[in-house]
Amino acid sequence: MAPRAPPLLLLLLVSAAAGSCGAALGDPAGLLRRAKEAEFVDWVVGVRRRIHENPELSYEEFATSELVRRELEAMGIPYRHPLAVTGVVATVGTGGPPFVALRADMDALPMQESVEWEHKSKVPGKMHACGHDAHVAMLLGSAKILQEHRDELQGTAVLVFQPAEEGGGGAKKMVEAGAVENIEAMFGIHIFDSVPIGVLASRPGPVMAGSGFFEAVVSGKGGHAALPHHTIDPILAASNVILSLQQLVSREADPLDSQVVTVGKFQGGGAFNVIPDSVTIGGTFRAFSKESFDRLKQRIEQVIVAQASVQRCSATVGFLEPSFPPVINDPELHDFFMKVAGKMVGPGDVREKQPMMGAEDFSLYSEAIPRTYYSFVGMLNETRGPQAAHHNPFFTINEDALPYGAAIQASLAARYLLEHQQHVAAAAKVEPRDEL
Ligand SMILES: *[C@@H]1O[C@H](CO)[C@@H](O)[C@H](O)[C@H]1NC(C)=O
């Protein structure tokens, strides 16, 4: 399949491949070596630490967005801003099709960091405890690698820095703002606590669950706790509602089709001797298919209303929007990922990832982009002691993982463009540049 090319073209290709930094864009292992060079590591770690020190919540990522834009400017990469309040969309390459996207989320969590270290969060009650600081740094790292090879890109890599992944549906707002028009494929990654350092992991098909949130008000009639017959007790009714909700998964769902219903909120009453008028309960439900998700949603509402009525209470049920569909990995992109990741870290360090009941708003991009794919970058290094989990106040990032995240995203984008461009050329029966 080697294209017939005159010696002059070969010479040009060789000199382009030998470019400023040694590795060819089509060589994932070479890009990883580039990302592990000391000066690159210092820079990408520095970026991550600056973001970590100044965590910002959903749709408030103003300083983070500004940092992203300054770094892009320093690299000479054009971008669009603002999209969805703080979002930034940068482009590297020809500016023409095909377009392939990479995505990072920028927001932190409303929790206090408990790790005592030099770059601890400087903002009380806010912390990057999920790793989005690392995601932004890694995507800027990918940007740097791609920009070093911009003349070799066979299309355009679109770098999407989005706000509000933690429940705010930032992905949906980015789609609505036109961030991903004309994109053929998009890759998202998450740095991950339980995947070993040096390992890249994913799976075809469902990888993260669909997630919805509900809230219900169960209303009765308040009164004296010693005279229950003069009241309609919503505490008892809500308690039975919760027990009934727990039977949706255990009795109605296929045991082989993983689902969760959790009531995490129960608020009502304020005195030992008073039965309150109403109780508010709320929770989340998870499933891996649209059918199971929609069925749970419908049954949650039915069960709350019907079970509340058994104790003569009324109930209103609301669902938070947006809900998040499951993250479903495109099977062809999975084969592609296995190939590229295998060339980067060796096939033995590309692992199958179990699906998780956690949710990701990355799935909202799949409603606008034909093919999407989500994978995990390992950071567990047991010789450094135990690794605190995501969303834990003791969460830390193993910064050794940052070069892997930078290099795999750059490789996925570059090779996707290369292969897709070749596909277009073959389909159109275009001779490979013999006119040179
Ligand atoms: C794990 O941590 C140890 C101690 O810091 C380090 O020497 C080693 O290189 C790390 N392993 C990997 C694969 O990064």
Ligand as a Chemical Component Dictionary entry (heavy atoms), coordinates in Angstrom:
data_LIG
# 
_chem_comp.id                   LIG 
_chem_comp.type                 NON-POLYMER 
_chem_comp.pdbx_formal_charge   0 
_chem_comp.three_letter_code    LIG 
# 
loop_
_chem_comp_atom.comp_id 
_chem_comp_atom.atom_id 
_chem_comp_atom.alt_atom_id 
_chem_comp_atom.type_symbol 
_chem_comp_atom.charge 
_chem_comp_atom.model_Cartn_x 
_chem_comp_atom.model_Cartn_y 
_chem_comp_atom.model_Cartn_z 
_chem_comp_atom.pdbx_ordinal 
LIG C1 C1 C 0 6.515  4.643 41.034 1  
LIG O1 O1 O 0 7.039  5.415 42.087 2  
LIG C2 C2 C 0 8.406  5.172 42.352 3  
LIG C3 C3 C 0 8.784  5.959 43.602 4  
LIG O2 O2 O 0 8.500  7.326 43.426 5  
LIG C4 C4 C 0 9.229  5.556 41.149 6  
LIG O3 O3 O 0 10.599 5.303 41.373 7  
LIG C5 C5 C 0 8.757  4.758 39.941 8  
LIG O4 O4 O 0 9.421  5.187 38.783 9  
LIG C6 C6 C 0 7.262  4.938 39.749 10 
LIG N1 N1 N 0 6.807  4.070 38.694 11 
LIG C7 C7 C 0 6.310  4.515 37.533 12 
LIG C8 C8 C 0 5.936  3.462 36.553 13 
LIG O5 O5 O 0 6.182  5.686 37.277 14 
# 
loop_
_chem_comp_bond.comp_id 
_chem_comp_bond.atom_id_1 
_chem_comp_bond.atom_id_2 
_chem_comp_bond.value_order 
_chem_comp_bond.pdbx_ordinal 
LIG C1 O1 SING 1  
LIG C1 C6 SING 2  
LIG O1 C2 SING 3  
LIG C2 C3 SING 4  
LIG C2 C4 SING 5  
LIG C3 O2 SING 6  
LIG C4 O3 SING 7  
LIG C4 C5 SING 8  
LIG C5 O4 SING 9  
LIG C5 C6 SING 10 
LIG C6 N1 SING 11 
LIG N1 C7 SING 12 
LIG C7 C8 SING 13 
LIG C7 O5 DOUB 14 
# 
